[in-house]
């Protein structure tokens, strides 16, 4: 299958993602976001959890915060 054929198949999904401010690489943050929510439910401070996740991912805390903001938003279809 050529890349263009693949894009044709998933084009509707990509359009919806674009409208909801999601990025194609946000899937990488799903498990980390769930971990974040678990830790917050246990009472761990948000900044501490975000710092830990940023270190794990070898990225900045602001990158993690932006990704989590996108993941926590509501979707209207």
C-alpha positions as a Python dict, from the first residue, in 0.01 Angstrom:
ca = {
    (1, 'X'): (0, 0, 0),
    (2, 'X'): (130, 342, -88),
    (3, 'X'): (132, 622, 168),
    (4, 'X'): (-123, 821, -28),
    (5, 'X'): (-363, 525, -20),
    (6, 'X'): (-320, 497, 353),
    (7, 'X'): (-389, 869, 396),
    (8, 'X'): (-706, 836, 191),
    (9, 'X'): (-826, 566, 429),
    (10, 'X'): (-764, 768, 744),
    (11, 'X'): (-837, 1114, 605),
    (12, 'X'): (-1168, 1153, 792),
    (13, 'X'): (-998, 1069, 1121),
    (14, 'X'): (-722, 1318, 1049),
    (15, 'X'): (-978, 1587, 970),
    (16, 'X'): (-1153, 1527, 1303),
    (17, 'X'): (-820, 1535, 1485),
    (18, 'X'): (-733, 1864, 1323),
    (19, 'X'): (-1067, 2017, 1425),
    (20, 'X'): (-1021, 1906, 1785),
    (21, 'X'): (-663, 2034, 1815),
    (22, 'X'): (-514, 1686, 1847),
    (23, 'X'): (-185, 1597, 1687),
    (24, 'X'): (-96, 1271, 1520),
    (25, 'X'): (177, 1200, 1773),
    (26, 'X'): (-44, 1258, 2080),
    (27, 'X'): (-100, 882, 2102),
    (28, 'X'): (244, 865, 2271),
    (29, 'X'): (112, 1056, 2570),
    (30, 'X'): (-200, 848, 2645),
    (31, 'X'): (-39, 610, 2896),
    (32, 'X'): (148, 900, 3060),
    (33, 'X'): (-173, 1103, 3087),
    (34, 'X'): (-348, 810, 3254),
    (35, 'X'): (-55, 777, 3496),
    (36, 'X'): (-81, 1151, 3564),
    (37, 'X'): (-451, 1119, 3647),
    (38, 'X'): (-383, 823, 3880),
    (39, 'X'): (-112, 1011, 4065),
    (40, 'X'): (-329, 1322, 4097),
    (41, 'X'): (-609, 1105, 4243),
    (42, 'X'): (-359, 986, 4503),
    (43, 'X'): (-285, 1346, 4596),
    (44, 'X'): (54, 1388, 4429),
    (45, 'X'): (116, 1746, 4317),
    (46, 'X'): (68, 1811, 3946),
    (47, 'X'): (408, 1973, 3898),
    (48, 'X'): (585, 1673, 4055),
    (49, 'X'): (409, 1426, 3826),
    (50, 'X'): (470, 1639, 3517),
    (51, 'X'): (838, 1672, 3606),
    (52, 'X'): (868, 1296, 3648),
    (53, 'X'): (699, 1229, 3314),
    (54, 'X'): (910, 1491, 3136),
    (55, 'X'): (1226, 1324, 3267),
    (56, 'X'): (1099, 985, 3152),
    (57, 'X'): (1022, 1117, 2805),
    (58, 'X'): (1340, 1324, 2779),
    (59, 'X'): (1137, 1633, 2695),
    (60, 'X'): (1042, 1960, 2858),
    (61, 'X'): (771, 2004, 3116),
    (62, 'X'): (596, 2255, 2891),
    (63, 'X'): (574, 1995, 2613),
    (64, 'X'): (409, 1752, 2853),
    (65, 'X'): (170, 2020, 2978),
    (66, 'X'): (67, 2114, 2623),
    (67, 'X'): (7, 1749, 2530),
    (68, 'X'): (-199, 1690, 2846),
    (69, 'X'): (-402, 2005, 2777),
    (70, 'X'): (-486, 1870, 2432),
    (71, 'X'): (-577, 1526, 2572),
    (72, 'X'): (-799, 1666, 2846),
    (73, 'X'): (-1011, 1877, 2614),
    (74, 'X'): (-1364, 1787, 2514),
    (75, 'X'): (-1443, 1665, 2162),
    (76, 'X'): (-1752, 1779, 1979),
    (77, 'X'): (-1818, 1593, 1657),
}
